[in-house]
Amino acid sequence: MFQIEDKYKIANSNDLPFITQNYTILHFDEFPILFTGSNDDGDKIIGSLLYEDTETDTFRYTHAIVKDLDLKKFLRRQISYRALIATAKVIFVIDKDINDNILSMYCIGYDKLPEDYLPLDSAYCPQFFVFDTGMEEHVVILAQQVVRNNRSLWVKEAA
């Protein structure tokens, strides 16, 4: 797990990075890998499991606050996950234990994420359908396509 300077640490009581509404899992393996939703302020959040430390049962997540339009482009597979988080207003890194307790939180910029932890340029939203009802957009996730492979969007495969 990469180190983050203490100057980026924020109080664990900060609610801004947490999805409290419209939680949707876009990619699932043993744990949710890629997910989206909104916080209490209505900001759109895209989140992902960045790292799992099996020795300490610690999980590192990123939650990025993104613009509505950029999230829609990602969900429609018009931009990659990397392009989406590059446009993020802010990125939170959240460390949790196996019981989902927050250990630490950081607020960083895209440029602070190490290259090895960035999604591949070819990592797009898993296939699903989007349709308009005239009032809002509904997403229907096709489970067999979301779970069709067990590769993380973050990990580069060894040659």
KEKE-3310 file (N, C-alpha, C; in steps of 0.2 Angstrom, whole numbers, plus 5000, padded with zeros to 4 digits):
npx = (5004:5003:5011:5004:5006:5004:4999:4988:4979:4962:4948:4940:4927:4922:4909:4908:4914:4906:4895:4878:4866:4857:4866:4875:4882:4894:4904:4909:4918:4925:4922:4914:4920:4920:4909:4895:4886:4878:4882:4877:4875:4871:4881:4889:4897:4910:4917:4930:4938:4954:4965:4969:4975:4979:4986:4984:4971:4966:4958:4959:4951:4946:4936:4929:4923:4913:4908:4891:4888:4900:4900:4889:4894:4904:4896:4890:4900:4908:4919:4934:4937:4949:4950:4938:4941:4952:4946:4940:4933:4938:4947:4946:4955:4952:4955:4950:4945:4943:4930:4923:4926:4932:4949:4958:4957:4960:4962:4966:4974:4972:4984:4992:4990:4999:5006:5005:4993:4983:4969:4968:4970:4961:4951:4934:4917:4908:4897:4881:4863:4857:4843:4831:4818:4812:4810:4821:4836:4838:4847:4850:4857:4866:4869:4877:4886:4892:4899:4907:4920:4935:4944:4952:4949:4959:4972:4986:4990:5003:5016)
npy = (4994:5011:5026:5040:5057:5065:5078:5077:5071:5069:5073:5058:5060:5067:5068:5070:5062:5050:5038:5039:5038:5031:5020:5010:4995:4993:4984:4968:4957:4947:4957:4973:4981:4992:5006:5017:5032:5044:5058:5065:5079:5078:5076:5068:5052:5042:5026:5015:4999:5000:4993:4978:4972:4958:4953:4962:4964:4975:4988:4998:5012:5022:5037:5047:5063:5068:5077:5077:5076:5070:5058:5052:5051:5041:5031:5028:5023:5032:5038:5033:5025:5030:5043:5048:5049:5058:5070:5073:5082:5081:5069:5056:5046:5031:5022:5006:4994:4976:4975:4986:4998:5015:5018:5028:5043:5052:5067:5070:5075:5070:5069:5064:5051:5036:5029:5015:5013:5018:5017:5007:5014:5008:5004:5003:5007:4993:4983:4989:4994:5010:5020:5033:5041:5052:5060:5056:5047:5029:5015:4999:4985:4972:4958:4946:4952:4961:4954:4945:4943:4941:4951:4965:4982:4990:4983:4980:4967:4954:4952)
npz = (5000:4996:5003:5011:5013:5029:5029:5021:5027:5034:5045:5052:5054:5044:5032:5019:5008:5008:5001:5002:4996:4983:4980:4970:4963:4952:4948:4954:4964:4975:4984:4983:4969:4960:4961:4963:4968:4978:4989:5005:5001:4988:4979:4966:4967:4963:4967:4972:4976:4980:4986:4995:5010:5015:5026:5036:5036:5030:5020:5006:4999:4985:4984:4973:4970:4957:4942:4937:4923:4918:4925:4919:4906:4908:4913:4901:4893:4886:4891:4899:4915:4920:4914:4919:4933:4933:4930:4942:4955:4968:4977:4988:4999:5008:5022:5028:5041:5042:5048:5042:5049:5049:5047:5043:5033:5018:5008:4992:4977:4960:4954:4965:4966:4964:4949:4947:4954:4947:4936:4921:4905:4896:4904:4905:4910:4916:4905:4903:4902:4898:4900:4896:4905:4904:4915:4924:4924:4923:4928:4922:4928:4921:4928:4924:4915:4922:4932:4924:4923:4933:4935:4942:4940:4942:4942:4934:4923:4924:4912)
capx = (5000:5007:5010:5001:5008:5000:4996:4982:4974:4956:4945:4936:4920:4920:4904:4908:4916:4903:4889:4873:4860:4858:4872:4875:4888:4896:4909:4909:4922:4924:4920:4912:4926:4918:4903:4893:4880:4878:4883:4871:4875:4869:4887:4890:4903:4913:4922:4933:4943:4960:4970:4967:4980:4977:4989:4981:4964:4965:4956:4960:4946:4945:4930:4930:4917:4913:4902:4885:4889:4906:4898:4885:4898:4907:4891:4888:4906:4910:4925:4937:4937:4955:4948:4933:4944:4956:4942:4937:4934:4942:4948:4947:4957:4949:4957:4945:4947:4938:4923:4921:4928:4937:4955:4961:4955:4965:4960:4971:4972:4973:4991:4995:4989:5004:5004:5003:4986:4978:4965:4971:4967:4956:4946:4928:4912:4905:4891:4874:4859:4854:4837:4828:4811:4809:4811:4827:4840:4838:4852:4848:4864:4866:4874:4881:4891:4896:4903:4909:4927:4937:4950:4951:4950:4965:4978:4989:4992:5010:5017)
capy = (5000:5017:5030:5047:5062:5067:5084:5076:5067:5073:5070:5053:5062:5071:5064:5072:5056:5044:5037:5038:5038:5028:5016:5005:4991:4992:4978:4965:4951:4945:4963:4978:4984:4998:5007:5024:5034:5051:5059:5069:5085:5077:5076:5061:5049:5035:5023:5008:4996:5001:4988:4974:4970:4952:4952:4966:4964:4982:4989:5005:5013:5029:5039:5053:5067:5069:5080:5073:5074:5066:5052:5049:5049:5035:5025:5026:5020:5037:5040:5028:5026:5035:5049:5051:5052:5064:5076:5073:5088:5079:5062:5054:5039:5029:5015:5003:4987:4971:4977:4992:5004:5019:5019:5035:5046:5058:5071:5071:5076:5065:5068:5061:5043:5033:5027:5008:5012:5021:5012:5007:5019:5004:5002:5007:5005:4987:4984:4989:4998:5016:5023:5039:5040:5059:5063:5054:5041:5023:5011:4992:4982:4965:4954:4942:4955:4965:4949:4941:4942:4943:4956:4971:4987:4994:4979:4978:4960:4953:4950)
capz = (5000:4995:5009:5009:5018:5035:5028:5017:5032:5036:5051:5050:5055:5038:5028:5011:5004:5009:4998:5007:4992:4976:4980:4964:4962:4945:4947:4960:4964:4982:4987:4978:4966:4957:4964:4963:4972:4980:4996:5008:4998:4981:4974:4963:4969:4960:4971:4970:4980:4977:4988:5000:5013:5018:5032:5042:5034:5029:5013:5004:4994:4983:4982:4969:4968:4950:4939:4934:4915:4917:4927:4914:4900:4910:4913:4894:4890:4882:4893:4903:4922:4922:4912:4924:4940:4931:4930:4949:4959:4974:4978:4995:5000:5014:5024:5033:5043:5040:5050:5039:5053:5046:5051:5041:5027:5015:5003:4988:4970:4955:4953:4970:4965:4960:4942:4948:4957:4942:4932:4914:4900:4893:4909:4905:4914:4913:4900:4906:4898:4901:4896:4899:4906:4903:4922:4927:4921:4926:4925:4924:4927:4919:4932:4920:4912:4927:4935:4919:4924:4940:4935:4945:4935:4944:4942:4928:4923:4923:4905)
cpx = (5005:5006:5008:5003:5003:4996:4990:4977:4968:4953:4940:4929:4917:4915:4904:4910:4912:4896:4883:4866:4862:4864:4871:4882:4889:4900:4910:4914:4920:4921:4918:4919:4925:4911:4901:4887:4881:4879:4877:4870:4872:4875:4887:4897:4904:4918:4924:4937:4949:4965:4967:4973:4978:4980:4986:4974:4962:4963:4956:4955:4948:4938:4931:4923:4918:4907:4897:4886:4895:4904:4894:4889:4902:4902:4889:4894:4909:4917:4928:4936:4943:4953:4943:4937:4949:4952:4938:4938:4938:4942:4949:4950:4955:4952:4952:4948:4942:4931:4920:4922:4933:4943:4959:4958:4960:4961:4965:4969:4974:4980:4995:4994:4995:5002:5001:4996:4981:4975:4969:4967:4961:4951:4939:4923:4909:4899:4885:4870:4857:4848:4834:4821:4808:4811:4818:4830:4840:4843:4850:4855:4863:4871:4879:4887:4895:4901:4907:4916:4929:4943:4948:4952:4956:4972:4980:4992:5000:5011:5019)
cpy = (5006:5022:5037:5051:5064:5073:5083:5073:5072:5069:5064:5054:5065:5066:5065:5066:5050:5044:5035:5037:5034:5024:5010:5002:4990:4986:4975:4958:4948:4951:4968:4981:4991:5000:5015:5026:5042:5052:5063:5076:5084:5076:5069:5058:5042:5032:5017:5006:4996:4995:4985:4971:4964:4950:4956:4967:4972:4983:4996:5006:5020:5031:5046:5057:5070:5073:5075:5071:5070:5059:5048:5047:5042:5029:5023:5024:5025:5039:5034:5030:5031:5042:5053:5053:5057:5070:5077:5080:5087:5072:5060:5047:5037:5022:5013:4996:4982:4972:4983:4999:5008:5020:5026:5037:5052:5061:5073:5073:5070:5063:5065:5053:5040:5029:5019:5007:5016:5016:5013:5012:5015:5002:5006:5004:4998:4988:4984:4994:5004:5018:5029:5038:5047:5063:5062:5048:5035:5019:5004:4988:4974:4961:4950:4945:4959:4960:4944:4939:4944:4947:4962:4977:4991:4990:4978:4971:4959:4950:4942)
cpz = (5000:5001:5006:5015:5023:5033:5024:5021:5034:5042:5048:5051:5048:5034:5021:5007:5004:5005:5002:5003:4986:4975:4975:4963:4955:4943:4953:4959:4971:4986:4982:4975:4963:4959:4963:4967:4973:4987:4999:5004:4991:4976:4972:4965:4965:4965:4969:4976:4977:4979:4994:5003:5017:5025:5038:5041:5034:5021:5012:4998:4991:4982:4979:4968:4961:4947:4936:4927:4914:4919:4922:4908:4902:4910:4906:4890:4885:4884:4898:4910:4924:4920:4917:4930:4939:4931:4937:4952:4965:4974:4985:4995:5007:5016:5029:5035:5040:5042:5048:5044:5049:5050:5049:5034:5025:5010:4998:4981:4966:4954:4959:4970:4961:4954:4943:4951:4953:4938:4925:4910:4897:4898:4908:4909:4911:4909:4904:4901:4902:4897:4900:4900:4905:4910:4924:4923:4925:4923:4927:4923:4926:4923:4929:4917:4917:4931:4931:4920:4931:4940:4938:4940:4936:4943:4935:4928:4921:4916:4905)
residu = (MET:PHE:GLN:ILE:GLU:ASP:LYS:TYR:LYS:ILE:ALA:ASN:SER:ASN:ASP:LEU:PRO:PHE:ILE:THR:GLN:ASN:TYR:THR:ILE:LEU:HIS:PHE:ASP:GLU:PHE:PRO:ILE:LEU:PHE:THR:GLY:SER:ASN:ASP:ASP:GLY:ASP:LYS:ILE:ILE:GLY:SER:LEU:LEU:TYR:GLU:ASP:THR:GLU:THR:ASP:THR:PHE:ARG:TYR:THR:HIS:ALA:ILE:VAL:LYS:ASP:LEU:ASP:LEU:LYS:LYS:PHE:LEU:ARG:ARG:GLN:ILE:SER:TYR:ARG:ALA:LEU:ILE:ALA:THR:ALA:LYS:VAL:ILE:PHE:VAL:ILE:ASP:LYS:ASP:ILE:ASN:ASP:ASN:ILE:LEU:SER:MET:TYR:CYS:ILE:GLY:TYR:ASP:LYS:LEU:PRO:GLU:ASP:TYR:LEU:PRO:LEU:ASP:SER:ALA:TYR:CYS:PRO:GLN:PHE:PHE:VAL:PHE:ASP:THR:GLY:MET:GLU:GLU:HIS:VAL:VAL:ILE:LEU:ALA:GLN:GLN:VAL:VAL:ARG:ASN:ASN:ARG:SER:LEU:TRP:VAL:LYS:GLU:ALA:ALA)
# end
